[in-house]
Amino acid sequence: MRRGLLILFACACLVLLLAAASAPAKRSEDCTWGASSVMVEDVNGQFVQSQPVTSGCIPR
């Protein structure tokens, strides 16, 4: 009997943990993450760099 209650309690904890983990994360509209990249091309023996391009959420 005691072993059954322990297993039931462990299963209930597992269900609660999985429910909390699957909840969607809340993001604020003024996020501070993103990525930027540049391209470099060889033009007549000279390296020419493009302007940075950002993607994702632009920092505030």
N, C-alpha and C positions, 0 to 999 in steps of 0.2 A: 504494500500500500504506500509506504513512504517513498519507495523508488518511483512509483507511478506519479506521485505528486511532484517529485523533483524533475522528472522528464516533462511533465505538463508545464511547470514553471519555466524550465529552460526553453521550451517551444514558444511560450508566450513572450519571453524576453527577445527571442530571435525574431518573432513577427514584429514586435515594436521597433527593434533596431532596423529591420529592413524597411519598414514603413517610413521611418525618419530619414533613412538614407535616400529613399526614392523621391522625397519631396523636392520640388523644383527650387533651385537656388534663386534668391532674390538679388537682382542687380539694380544698382542705382543708375539713373539716367546720366549722371555726370561721372562715368567710370574713368579710370586712370590706366587703362591697358590699351594696347594696340601694337601694330607692327609697322615698320617702315622698311623700304628697300630702294636700292638704286641699281641702275644698269650702266655698265661701262662697255663702250664699243671702240673698236680700233678703226679710226678714220684717217686714212692716208698716213699711217705710222704714228698717229697721235691718239692717245686714249681720251675719249670724251665721256664724261659722266652725266647721266640724266638728273633731273630734279628728283628729290625723294618723293616716293609715293607711299601714302599711309593707308592701312586697312584696319578693320576692326573699329573699336570705339576710340575716338580721338580724345586724348586727355583734355581736361577742363581747360 
